[in-house]
Amino acid sequence: MAETLPLLLRAARGEQVERPPVWMMRQAGRYMKVYRDLRDLHPGFRERSENPELSYEISMQPFHAFKPDGVILFSDILTPLPGIGVNFDIVESKGPLIEPAIRTDSQVKNLKTLYPEKSLPYIGEVLTRLRQSVGDQATVLGFVGAPWTLAAYMVEGKSSKNYAIIKAMAFQEPDLLHRLLEHLSDSIATYVCYQIEHGAQVVQLFDSWAGQLSPVDYDLFAAPYQKRVVNKVKAKYPNTPLILYISGSAGLVERMSKTGVDIISLDWTVDMAEGCARLPAHLGVQGNVDPGILFGSPEAIKSRIVDVVKKAKGRSHVLNLGHGILPGTPEDNARIFFETGKNVNELIHAKTTIS
């Protein structure tokens, strides 16, 4: 049975595979002309992400173009927030906006219980269609925002450079923040299970802003709630691999490994060999090519991919960027990324033979 499962799923489960599977964070999006054309017709981000027809179409665009080993749901980490009573908008060039921001005890007490089947039916519909469409040709990936990052958006009310408002809450009203994080943890765990039940085979947790925390504060305000999500999901779906990604995580790698996830996604600020050495042998790794290299020459892109894959040898490895693909990246260079990933064993063998 195992040989019929898609490559990325087998790798994520720690099985021996013929090559590292390859996908790309934010692989559906602005760098693709077909996406920009669709965006011109449907300018609202939430229109695109919450309309099941559009979300499905956008999710499939990279698969049609590049045949990656993973097809990820086109959505946003803030998508479940209206289901708990927090509305948001995403403004082009400005990012997410939440008004009013969540900063008081009464606001936290008034947060609703998340029922994804009622508030997020389109997510289930899209995941089911993706699974039907790609079959065993690719793994369907779901994703969620982790509690600290969602709390940061909710408390700040928007993106932030210094996270002064939520850090003020953490240091002045820690009990309030912990209650918010508890509510978010339970909501996110429910949402992950919902995604799995509708077709997600692997789920990635984005705690994008946890890298803004000192190690001691990560241990207080991020790690326990990452673990709470993981424990609740694993209690129900122990065989579904979970990936944890944190931007700017070089100082947190060992801590990330203790959260119960199956794969640690390393950003490009960590050397892959050093990252692997800092992680227990049973954990898989994902990453960690600098997205900026995709503005380079084909030779530079290929060389960097070969370097990363060689350094991850002996470890379950999912080839990916160290962050999302950047707007303006040439589509041909994205194609080179995927093609190189799929042929990386031959490239390594050829390089070894020549040298």
Salt bridges, closest charged atoms under 4 A:
GLU18 OE1 - ARG10 NH1 3.32
ASP37 OD2 - LYS33 NZ 2.75
GLU47 OE2 - HIS42 ND1 2.83
GLU50 OE2 - ARG46 NE 2.67
GLU53 OE2 - ARG129 NH1 3.29
ASP69 OD2 - ARG19 NH1 2.83
GLU92 OE2 - ARG39 NH1 3.58
ASP105 OD2 - LYS109 NZ 3.01
ASP105 OD1 - ARG179 NH2 2.45
ASP186 OD1 - ARG228 NE 2.99
ASP186 OD1 - LYS232 NZ 3.70
GLU197 OE2 - LYS236 NZ 3.30
ASP219 OD1 - ARG255 NE 2.97
GLU254 OE2 - ARG278 NE 2.73
ASP262 OD2 - LYS234 NZ 2.77
ASP271 OD1 - LYS311 NZ 2.68
ASP307 OD2 - LYS311 NZ 3.23
ASP332 OD1 - ARG335 NH1 3.24
